[in-house]
Amino acid sequence: MTEIIVVHDAERAAAAAAEIIITLLRRDPEAVLGLATGSTPLALYAELAARITTERLDVSRVIGFALDEYVGLPQEHPQSYRNVITRSVVQPLGLTPALVHVPDGGLDSLDVAGHAYEQAILAAGGVDLQILGLGTDGHIGFNEPGSSLNSATRLKTLTPQTRKDNARFFQSESEVPIHCITQGLGTILRARRLLLLAFGESKARAVAAAVEGPVTASHPASAIQLHPDATVIVDEAAAARLQNLAYYQYAYNNKPQWPSSR
Ligand code: F6R
């Protein structure tokens, strides 16, 4: 089932998403979180950090798995996802650094890095909740159009569109690496719950295709329709192209409150 929650703005989306994750962390202090980078989840991470402090939650045993990493970017580069995850998630939330994993984008280990990452996720018992952003070309993780719906963690080539979109984090577009290592769509679908966030008009087309389009490798985010427990939280601008918008809002406003429902 895909639940679609439309809120006024990104701030409210962050609060709604944080509520879901805090509920999980209260129930399971050893929860395994799948972590997205990029700008979309930043407000969520800030909100989580605040809630963890206020509620004095013990998150020292929480495990994390980042979705992806650039290939060939030194780990100490400010935009390596290892660094971004440390800065925006591990430190503010107070997670234990050794429990937060990022795929190895080093050129020497590419042959084995994907398999090793899959094994590490399995050894941790699988991901309980995977946070996802959405690329304007429909990618989740860095699964670009054409990615197998059952793919595992592996090397991928970023599309020129993704490199253009991510140029804002670098000095210039040419500095954005061409290759990455990313959890596959199969990896993402094995997480027990998906939480996809998307904000702004630039994501509206990709959101509509993900939620209402056909399930197709040409729009990788449409794979979430195959997941039994996916929640999509979007702001009004990102929801603008949804055909069934009124129904999603109606369903959310009439959400059953009996115990078996979340
Ligand atoms: C990041 C990732 C990507 C981003 C997507 C959206 O780990 O896997 O799928 O979520 O590119 O990026 P932003 O949030 O910067 O628009």
Boltz pocket constraint, residues with backbone or C-beta under 6 A from the ligand:
constraints:
  - pocket:
      binder: B
      contacts: [[A, 35], [A, 36], [A, 37], [A, 38], [A, 39], [A, 40], [A, 41], [A, 67], [A, 68], [A, 132], [A, 133], [A, 134], [A, 135], [A, 136], [A, 139], [A, 140], [A, 141], [A, 142]]
      max_distance: 6.0
